């Protein structure tokens, strides 16, 4: 699972706030104390796992608004989806949205989390500085077990639970103990039971009395059973006699109902429904008649108006003519047009003169700009500035490279002056080699054979080095050809470097081979005559050779750097040539524009974009001036044609002309047009009223239709075709319903009074004979009285026997001991059940702990060792889990081993953090969850903090990591790293 982004509607101090976690796998959230980092962390936990209503109330926004937000996550199987939770919606449950628009509930989210809850997530994938503070408060003898529990589950609670269960079990019971509660109770119960047994064996008569009591109990039970049966029969007959009137009413109603047809078709509450429908339909019928009369009257008025209307074409011609007449009346507007035109010409002249670029108004008419000209002028301006900046930068780089080359050459000359000649250095090396050899080996046959074998090996190496040297010469020729073809000096430099390496290797290998040959050839002669140097002399020579080698190494480094600088210098010169070519292309483009627009020659190129906007404004004003001139010509033409149109229209309308002027003719046309428009308005109003009346008629008809259909449906259900037949069937159905209600009511009363079985007998056999019932009741009462007398005699005998037994048992010691024994046994059972629960929980916990140690703990310890080694800069090489009675311990790089209690507090913190990271990494292989850290390593020094950030970088390659911190040093380290870390700064 990977968090992509979060949006907070409202949560604590945050409102309408967005966080983006998608840019990198390691995200650092920085803010000062009380800025709201922990609130953001709680918001993410709320989005994933929810929160109780009481806890949500704590995070309600202080400034109002809703509590909730969204969290977008990505899972490997389901892809990207968004979780939304709102405090007062669905009781805070989640709604999940996928990219295809699918919507899922809280249950679906829990399925995707695969059983991962808030407690498990906090234990494995989240820790903070409070966890370290709790670690500091643990006693040293318990620290190893606590860290083991953290390595298994991410929390120290497993160790707390194990200790508590051990104490609870031992407080209740120990096999050899006397103080635990169950041990004491067992001893007390055994003493009391022994005393009770002694008292019970004293009297044999007690047993006989117990048997007599049992026999009397059996007799009394038999008599009571017979008496109960007679009482039930008596109660049954009494109920039959008491409810005889209801029984008679039930039977009579049932017989009357059987005479009617079983199925009388009639709608439910048919008569009432029929009367209501008639009452509702009557006013609608009256309304429909009134609307029909009104509609016919409107149709007559519409016909009269239609006869007086002119043709639509003539009316439209009159309207069009009046539109033109209004334009004619606005002839004075011509003066305003002329005035605006003169002002615009003066304004154009003035602005063109202010530009002072040799342009006049008449040239504006032929001046046009392509759509891309503004962008091209802006690009030319930008290119001019860019070329100037590149020139300055190139000159600076050229000067810097030249200075570096001079400095390196000076340094090289200084070192070369201190170098020995090559043959002198070889002579010193040979002398050192001979002394080393003859001081450490005896000249026997075995050592000579070994030297000869080494000489042979060096001869083979010499041949190989010679082959490599010729290969490097061939490569140099190839690189030289590539340089000539491409013109790039880099290839030639690479060829020279390869050839130099081949030459150096050949020289070193040749020298070593010659040395061993000389040793083999002269070893017999020098066995007796060699003069060995003292230790100080030999050390002095070795130091001198080492110094010369360092000088040579420094010269090689300077040569390499000089080669690099020469390559850079060539690149800068190539850049200079390219920049000159670029500048020439730029000047040619400028000349092209000057040829198209000669007036640009008087304007600096920096102001061309601004000039474009000024000329665009002038062209816009010149266009308006042209429009004014065109409108003036159009106005004159329109006035000539308008008089002809007026004469033609009055002729078509047949109007008698009173005065031969345009205004007089237009007044007569206007009068006729007003009359036609009034008739048209009246026609529209009448048409609208007729339409409204027709709509109302249809609405009334629509309202009438359901009543008519419902009445017909009622008749259809009753299988009749008229009102009288419908009412007759209705009365018959009412009678049937009343009888059914009476039967049902009587049945319910009898069911409650005499029961279901009696009702079944009544339905099957019919009504009983009342006299026979009274006779049976009298006989049952006499039999009950006789048996009751016998029962009282047995009860008296039983009472006497019980009194005798009670007298024997009523001794104070016996009664008290029995009571105490019962109390002790009850108390013992309670503590035994409690002990069994604690013991079972303890065994299950140990078994689960053992399974985890065998399955997951080795992986966790392996990764813990890795991180602990990095955090302690290699000081500790291994972390071992508890085994064979030993506690958790660590091994230092020198092989010493330490118990956890022997470590410093800072090292304990580092071990704890290593365990937490290792547990998260191992469990992440299954759950794929992000890892939260909240200022858990702020007490580390700078080096440890950098190591910790490096570990988090590595962890972020396979798992998303979110670090919350309020420390400026951590933030600065993240800024300096400039890697794939995303940093989010928040302010409170």
N, C-alpha and C positions, 0 to 999 in steps of 0.2 A: 504494500500500500504506500502511496506517495501523495503528500499534500501539495496541491497546486496553488490555490489562492483562497483567501477568506475575506468575507465582507460582513462587518458587524453593523446590524441595524441599531442595536443599543445593548450594551453590556457593561455594567459598572460605569466607569468614567468615559468609556469609548462609545461614540455614536457616529454612524455613517462613516466608518473607517475601513479601509481596504489594505490587505497584506498580500504580497505576491511571493510564493515560495517556489515558483516554477523555473526560475532562471538558473539555479544551481542546486546540487545535492546538499551542500552545506550552507545553511542560512544563519547569519548572526543578527539577533535582534538586540540593538543597543539602546539603552535609555537610563537616565539617572534614577536614584531611589524614588519610590512613589510615582514613577512615571507611567506605570500600568503594565509592565512586562508580565507579572504573574497573572494579571487579569486576562491578558491575551492567551496565556497558557491555559487558564481555566476555561476560556471561551472555546478553545479547540477541543478540550475534554468534554465540554457540554455538547458540542456539535456531534462528536463521535458516540458518546455513551449516555447522553441525557443527564438530568439532574433532578433531585427531589423538589417539589414546589417550595418547601421552606427554604432550601438553599438557593433556589432561583430568586426568591424575594430579596436576598442579600445583594444581588447584582442588578436590581432594577435601576434603570438610568435615573440619575438624580435630577436631571432637567426635564424629565418627562419623555414620552415616546415608548415604543414597544421594545421589549427585551427579546433578542434573537438575532439571527443572521444566517449566512450560508457558508458552507465549506465545500470546495471542489476538490475531489480526490481522484486518484487513478489507481486501478487494480489490474493485475495482469490478466485475469479471466474476464472481468466485466468492462474493462476500459475506463473511460472518464465518466463520472457522474457527480451530481451536486446534492449535498445534504442541506435541508432547510429545517430549522427549529424555531418556533415562536412560543413565547411563554404562555400566552392565553389562547393558543390554537391547538386543538387535539391534545390538551393537557401536556404540552411540551414535547409530544412525540415527533419523530423525524418524518419528513416527506422527502423522498429521493427522486431526482429527475435525471434521466439519461439524455444523451444528445439527440436521440431519435424521437424525443417527446414522451417516452414511457415514464410512468409515475409509479413509485413503490412506497410501501409503508415501513414502519419501524421494524416489523418482523423480518422483512427482506434485508434490511441493513444488518440486523444481528446475524442473519445467515451468512452474509458476506464477511463479517468479522470473525466467523467460525468460532464462536464461544469466547472471544477476547473481550473482557469487560474492563471497567475503569481500574479496579483494584489490581488485576493482572498486568495491565498496561503500565500503571504507575510503578509496580514492583520490578518490571523487567526493562521497560523502555523509557524510564524517566527517573532522574534523581537530581538533588539540589544540595545546597550548603547545609540545610537542616539535617540531612542524612549524616553528613560528616560530624555535626555537633552531637548527634545522638551516639555516634561511634566513640567520641571522646569520653562520654559518660559511662561506658561499659567497663566493668571490672576486668582487670588484666587476665585472671584465670578463666574468664568466659569468652575472651576476645576471639580465640581460635575457632570455637564452635559458632560464634556469631558470623564470622567471615565465611565459614563453610556454608551456613544457611543462606547468606547473601549470594554466594556462588551458585547455589542450587535454584533459588527462587527470586533473587533480587531484593529480599527483605530479611531483617533479623527476627521477624516474628516467629519463624519456625523454631528457633532456639528458645525463645521465651515460652512458647507453648510446651515444648518438650520438658523444660525445667519445671514448669507449673504442674504438668501431669505427674512427673516423678514425685514432687512434694505431696500432691493430693493423694496418690496411691499409698505412699509410706505413712501419711497421717492416719489413714483408715485401717491398714492391716500390714503386719510383718509376720512371716512364719515363726520366727524365734522371739518376737517382741512381746512386751506386756503393756506398754503405754498406749499403743494405737487403739482407736475406739473399738473396732470389731474384736480385737483380742480381749479387751476388758469385758465386753458384752457377752462373749462366749463363756467366760469363766463364771459370771454372775448367773447366767441361765442354767448352767450345769448344777450349781449349788441349789437353786430354787427347785428344779425338777427332782432332785434327790430327796428333798424334804417332803414334797407332795406325795411321792411314791410311798414313803414310810407311813404317812398318815392314812392313805387309802387302803393299805393292807391290814389295818388293825381290825376291821369289822366285816365278817362274811355276810351278815344280814343285809348289808347295803346292796349286794348283788341280787339277792332274791327280791327285794323291794323294787329294784329297777326292772326286773322281768315282769312283776305284777303290774307295774305302771304301763309297761309296753302292751300287755294284753288288754287292759282297760282302754287304752288309747285306740286299739284296733276295733273293739266293740263299739265305742263311741263314734268312731268314724263310719262304721256300717250303718248305725241308727241314723246318724245325721244325713247320710246319703239318701236313705229311704225317705226321710222327712223332707228333704229338699225336693225330691221327685214329686211327692204329694202336693207340696206347696205350689210347684209349677203348674200342675194340673188344676189346682184350685184357682190360681190367678188367671189361667186361660179361660175357665168357665165364667169367672167374675167379669172379665173384659167383654166376653160375648154378650152377657146379659146387660152390662152397662151401655154398650154401643149398639144395642139392637135396633134403635130408631135410625141411626146412620146406615146400618147394614140394609135395612128395608128400603131407604131412599136410594142407595147405590144400585140395588137389584132392579127396582122399578125403572130408574132412569136408563139403565143398560138395556132393559127389554124394550122400552119405547124407542131407543136409538136404533135397535136392530130392525124395527119396522120401516125406517126411512131408507131410501136408496144409499148405497155405500159411497157413491161419488156423485155429488151435485156440482156441475160446472158453474162457477160464479166467481168473479174477481174479488179479491180481498177488499173489504169496505167498499164494495161496488156501488151501493145506493148513495152513500155519502159523497163519494167521488163524482157520481153522475150529477147530483144536485149542485155541487160546487162548479162543475164544468158549465152547466146551463147558466148559472149566475154570472160567470166570467165572460161568456160568449155574447150575451145580450147587448151590453154597451158597445162592443166592437162592431156588431152588426149595424147599430144606429149610426156610429161614426162613419162607417163605409158609405152609407147612403148619402150623407151630407157631403162628403168629399167627391163623390161621383157627380153630383149636381154642380159643384164649384168648378170642376175640371171642364165640363161641357161649356160653361159660360166663358172661360178663358179661351177656348178654342175659337169661339165666334169673334172675339176681339182681335185675335191674331189674323184672322182672314181679312178683316176690314183694313188693318194696317198694311197688309201685304199688297192690297190693291193700289195704295197711294205711293208706293216706293218707286223711285227711278231705277234705271239699270245700274248695276254695281259699277260698271266702267265709268259712267258719267260722274257719279259721286266721288270716285277715286281721283278723276281728272280735276274736279273742283278742289279737293284737298291738296293735290300736288301743285296746282296753280297758286293757291294761297301760301304754300310754302315758299315758292319762288317770289311771290309778292312781298313777303316779309323781308326777303333778301333785298328786294328792290327798295323797300322803305329804309333799309339801313345804308342807303347810298352815301350818307355822310361819313360812314366808316372809311371810305376811300381816302379822306383827308388824313385820318389817323395812320393808315397804311403808308401814305406818302411821307408823312412826318417821321415814322419809325425807320423808313428806308433811308432817308437823308442822314439821320443820326447814326445809323449803322455804318454807312459809307465813311463818315468822318472818323468814327471809332476805329475802323479798319486801317485807314490811312495813318492815323496816329500810332497804332501799335506796330505797323510795319516799319515806320520810320524809327521807332525806338529800338527795334532789333538791329538796325544799321549793318545789314549783311548784303546790301545791293539787290534787294527784292522789292518788286512793286505789286500793286493790287491785281493788275492784269495777268501777271505771271502765276498768281494763285489759281486761276481757272484751269490751267494745264498741269498743276502740281498734284501728284498722287503718291501715296506711300503704300508699298506692299504690306501685308499683314505681319510679316516677320521683321520689318525694318527696325522696330523699336528694340527687339531682342538682339539683333545683330549689332546695333550701335552700343547697347549695354555690354555685349560680349567684347567688342573692341576696346571699350574703356577698361573693362576688367582685365583683358589680356595685356594691355599696356602696363597697368599696375603690376601684374604678375611677372612680366618679363623684367621689369626694373628690380622687383624683389629677388628674383632668381639670380640676376646678375650680382647683386650685393652678397647673397648667400654663397654663391660659387667662389667669389673672390676671397671671402673669409676662409672657406674650406681649403682653397689652394694655398693660402698663406700658412694655415695651421699645419697642413701636411708637409710643406717645405721645411718649416721650423722643426717638426718632429724628426725628419730625415737627417737634418744637420746635427741635432742633438744625439741621435743614435750613432751616427758615424764618429762623432767625437768620443762617445763612451766606448765604442768598439776599438778605436785607435789606442785609447788608454789601456784597455785590457790586453790587446795584442802585444804591446810593448813589454808586458810582464810575462808573456808566454815563453817557455823554453823551446829550444830547437827540438824537432821531432826525434832525431836519433839520440839526443841526450835523455829524453824522457823514456824512450824504449830501453836504453841502457840501464836506467834506474829500475825500471820494472823487472828487467831480466835479473838484476842483482837481488832484488827482493824475492823474486820467485825461487832462485837457487837457494838462498838462505832458508826460506820457508820449507822448501822440499827436504834439504839435507838435515835440517834440525828436527824433523818430525818422522822420517822414514829410515830404516836400516837398509843397507845396500846388499840384500840377499837375493837369491834367484827369483823368489816370488815377487818382490818389489820391482825388479828389472823387467820381469814379464809384464807387469801391470803398466809400467811406463811406456814400454814398447807398444802395448795395446792402445794406450791413449794417443801415442804418436800416430798410429794407423788411423784412429778415428779422426784426428785433426787433419790428416791428409785427405780423407773423404770430404770433410767439411770444406777444405780448400778448393777441391774440384767443384763442389756445389756452388761455392761463392763466386768462382770464376764464371760458371754458367750464368748465374744471376747477373754478374757484371755485364756480360755480353748481351743478355736480354734487356738490361736497362739502356744500353747504347742503342739497341734496335728501337726501344720505346721512344728514346729521345728523337730519333730520326722521324718516327711517326708523328709525334707531337709537333715537330718543326713543320712538317707538311700541313698539318691541320691549322697551325698558326698562319701560314702563308695563305691558305685557302680562305679562312674565315676572317683573318685580320685581328683576332683576339689574342693578346699576349698571355692570357692566363694559361693557355695550353702549353706554351713554351716554358713558363715558370714551373709547371707541374713536371714536365719532362726533365728539366734540369734538376729538380729536387729528387726524382726517382734515380737519376744517374748518380747524383751525389751519394745517396744511400747505398747504391750498389758498390761504388768505389770505396766508401768507408768500411763496409762489411768485408770486402775483399782484402783490404789492408789489415784489418784486425785479425781475421781468420788466418791470413798468410803469416802474419807475425807470430801468432800462437803456434802454428804448425812448425815454423822454423825453430822456435824456442824448444819445443819438445824433441825435434830432431837433434838439436845441439846437445840437449841433455842426454839423449840415448847414446850419441857418438862419443861423448866425453865423460860419461859417468864412471868408467873404469879408471880413467886417468885422474879424475878429481876426487876419487874416494878417499885418498890419503892426503892430497895436497890442498883441499878446499879450506879456505879460511872464513869462518863464520863471523858475522857482525854481532855486536852486543844488542841487548833488547832496546836500549834507548836509541842506538844508532838506527836500528831497523824501524822503530816507531817514527823517528825524525824523517827518514826517507819516505815512509808511507804517507805521512802528513803532507810532505812536499808534493808527492804524486797526486794525492787527493785534491790539493789546492789547484794544481795545473789542470786536472780534469774538470774542476768547477769553472775555471777560467774558460776552458774550451766549450763547456756547456753553455756558459753565458754568451760567448761569441756566436754559437749556433742559434740561440734564441734571438739575439739581435739581428742576425742575418734573416731569420724567418720573419721578424717584424718588419725589416726593411723591404723584404719582398712584398709583404702585404701592403705597406705604405706606397710602394711603387705602383702596385696594381690599382690602389685607390686613386693615385695621382693620374694614372692613365684614364681611369673612369671619369675623373673630374675634367680632364682635357676633352674627352669625348663629349661630355655634357656641355662644355663651352661651345664646341662646334655646333652641337644640336641647337643650343640657345641662339646662336647667330643665324642659323637657318630659320628658326622659328620667328625671329625678329624680322627677317626679310619677307617671309610670307605675310606677316602682320602688316608691314608697310605696303605690300602690293594690294592687300584688301582695302586699306585706307584709300589708295589711289583710285581703285575701282569706284568707291563711293563718291569721291570728289568729282570723278568724271560724270556720274549720274546727277549729282547735286553740287554744282560749282560753288554755290553760296557757302558750303561747308568749309571752304578754304580759309575763310575769315574767322572760323570758330575753333577754339581749342577742343581736341577730341574728348576731353573730360566733361565738356558741356553738351555733347551731342544728344545724349538721352533727354536732358532738360529742354534743348531746342526742339526736339521731336514733339514734346507735349505742347510747347508754345505754338508751333506751326499747326498742330492738330486743332487747337482752339481757334486759330485764325481761319482755317479751312471750314470749320463748323459755322463760324459767323458769315463767311463768304457764301456758304450754301443758303443760310437764312436770307441773305440779301438777294440771291437769285430767285428764291421763292417769292419774296415780295414783288419783284418785277413781273414774274409770271402771273401772280394774282391780279395785278393791275390790268394786264391785257385781257385776262379772262373776264373781269368785271365789265369792261366795255362791250365785249361781244355778247354777254348775257342780257344786257339791257336792250339791245336791238331785237333779239328774238322774243323777248317777253311780250311785247305789244302784239305781235302776230298771234301768239298763243291765246291771248285774251279775246281777240276778235273771233277766232275759230270756236272757242268754247261757248260764247254767248249765242252764236249762230246755231250750234247744235242744241242748246237748251231752249231756243225759241223765245228769248227774253226781249221785250220791247225796250229799246235803249232810250233812256230819258235824256242823258247828257253824254256827248261823245268824248269822254276822258277816261283814262285808265282807272282813276280812283272811283268815278261814278259807276263804271261797269263792274268793278270789283265789289262795290256795296250791294248791287243787285244780285250778283252771284253769291255774295255772303249771306244775304237774306234767304235765298233758296236753299243754300247749304245748311243753314241753321234749322230750317223747317225739316229738311230730310234727316238731319242728325237727331232732332227731337223725336221724329217718328221711329227712327232706328232704336233710340234709347227706350221709348215706350214698348217697342216690339220685343226688345231684349228682356225688359222687366216682366212683361206679360208671359213671355216664353219661360222665363225662370220660375215664375209662380205656377205656371201650368205643370212644369216639370216637377216642382216641389210637391204639388198636389198629387201628381201621379205616383211620386215616390211614397207619399204618405198612404195612398190607396194600397200600394203593394205591401207596405209595412203592415197595414191593418189586415190585409188578406193573409200575410205571412203569420200574423198573430192568431187569426181565426183558424188557420189550417191545423195547428196542433190540437186545439180543442175538438174540432170535428173528427180528426183522426183518432183521438183518444176515446171519444164517445163510441165511434164505430168499433174500436178495439174492445171496449167493455161489452158491447152487444155480441161481438164475435166470441169472446171467452164464455159468455152465458149461453151461446148457441141460440140467440133470438134475433129478430129483425125489427122489433118495435119497442116502444117505451113500456107499454102495459105488460107485455110478456117478460121484459127485463125485471120489472118491480115484483112480479109474482114469484119468479125464480129466486129473487133476492130474499123474500120473506121466508121461503122454505129453507134456504141456506142458513138464515139467522137462527131458525129453530134448531137445526142440526148442530150448529156451533154451541148454542146454549146447553143442549143435552150433553155434548161432549165435555164442556166445561164442568157441568154438574158431576158427570161420571169421574172426571179427573180429580175434582175437588174431594169427592167422597172417597175415592181410592187413596188419596194422600192422607186424609184423616184416619182411615182405617189402617193404613200402612204404619202410621205412627202409633196407633192405639193397640192393634192386635198383631201386627207383624206381617211379613211377606208370606210365611208358610200358611197362616190362617187364611189370607186372601186367596191363595191358590186353592185351598180346600173349598172355600166359599164359591169360587168360580166353577170348580169342578162338580160339587155336590148340590149346590143351591143353598137357600137360606135354612138355618137350623130351627128345630122346634124349641120354643122358649120354655115350655113346661118341663121338657126333658132335661134341659140345661139346669134348671133350678133344682130338680131331684138329684142329679149327679153332684151338684155343689154341696148339698146337705150331707150326702154320704161321705164325701171327702173330708168335710169338717170334723165328723165323728172319728174317723180313722186317724187324723192328725192329732187330735186330743189324746188318744190312747198311746200313740208312739211318743208323744212329748213327755208323758208321765214316766215311761220306761227310760227315756234319755236322762231325766233328772236324777233317777236312782243311780245310774252308771256314773254320772258326773260327781255325785256325792262320794262314791267309793274312790274314784280317782283323786278327789280332793284330799281324802284322808291319807291315801298312800303318799301323795306328794308332800303332805305336811310332815309325815314321818321321815321321808328322805331329806327334806329341808332341815329338820332338826339335827340329823346326823352331819349334814354338810355345813351347818351354820356356825361351827366352831370358828373363832376369830383367826386362828393360825391357818387353817385350811383355805378359807375364803381369801384371805389376804395373799397367801402364797400363789393361789391360782391367778389372781388378778395381776400380781407382780410378774408372774411367769409369762402371762399373755402380753403384757406391755413390753417385756424384754425381747420376746420373740418378734413382736411387730417392729420394734426399734432396730433389732438386728437385721431383719429383712430389708428395711429401708437403706441402712448403711451398706449392706452386701450388694444390693442393686447398684448403689452409687459407685462402690468400689469396682464392680464389674464393668460399668460404663467407662470409668477412667482407665482401667487396665486395657480394655479393648481399644480405646482411642490411642493409648500409648503404643500398643503393638502395631496398630495400623500405620501410625506415623513413622515408626522405625522401619517397617517394611517398605513404605513408600520412599523413605529417605534412602534406603539401601538400593532400591530399583533405580532411583535417579542417579545415585553415585556410580552405579555400574554402567548406565546407559549414556548420560549426558555429561557427568562431571569431568571425565577425562578430556572431552573436547573443550569444556570451559577452562580447565586448568592449563591446557596447552596454549589457548589464546591469551589467558591471563599472564602466563610466563612471557609471551611475546611482548605484550604491552608494558608489563612491569619492568622488563629489561630495557625498553626504550625510555620509559619515564625516569628510570634511575641511571640513565646514561651508561648502561652495561654493567652497573655495579652488582646486580643480582641476576643470576643466569637461569634460575628455575624456581617454580612454586609447586610444592608437593601437597596433595590432599591428605587428610587423616587416614592412617592405615595401621593395623595391628596395635591398636591402643594409643598410637601417637597422635598428637594434635597437628593442626595445619602449620607447616614450616616452610622456610625459603632457603635457597642455597646461593651464596655469594659467588662472584666470579673467581675467587681464589680457592673455592672448594669448601669454605666454612659454612655450616648450617645454623640457622637461627629460628627459635620459636617466634611466633607473632608477637608475644609479649616482650621480647627482647628488642624489638624494632623501635625506632623513634616515632613520635606522633606523626611527623610529616611523611615518613615511609609507610606508616599504617594507612594514611589517607591515600597515598599513591597505590597501595595494594588494593584498597577498597574500590577506588575508581577503576583499576584494571579489571577487577572481578565484574563490576557492573557493565563495563564496555564488552568484555568477553561474553558474558551471559546474553546481552542484547544481540551480539553478532551471531552466536550459535542459534538462539531462538529465532532470529530473523530469517534463517534458512527455511523455517516453516511458516511463520506468520507474516513476514515481509512488512514490518511496521516501522514508522519513523522513530527517531531517538531524540528525546528532549534532555537538555542539560541546562540547569539554572544556577549560574555562578558557583559551580561545585569545585573549581580549582583556582579560586581567586587568591588563596593563601600560598600558592606556589611562587617560587622565584621566577625571574624572566626566562631563564633557560628551560625550566620545567613547563612554563606556559607555552613556549614555542614548541617543545616536544609534544605537548598535549594537542596543540592546534595541528601539528603534523599528523598525529594519530587520527584526529577527527577527519582530516583530509582523506587519509587512506580508507577510513570507515565509510566516508561518503561515496566512495566508488561503488559500493554495493548496497548502501542503506542511506536513506535521507536523514540528515542530522540538523537539528535546530538548536542553536546555542543562545540562551538569554544571559545578558551581562549588563552590569551597570558600571564597569570599570573602563576608564579611558585607555589604560595600557593594553588591555585585550583588543579594544577597538583599533588602536594604533597598529598593533601587530597584524591585524587582519588587513588594514589598509596597505601596509608595507608589503604584504605577500603578493597582492595583485594576481591572484589565481582564480580558480573557478568558484570562489566564495561570493555569495550575495550578502550584502550588509543592509539591514533595515534600521534606520535611526528613528526613534520615536521621542516625542516630547510630551510631558505631562501638562 
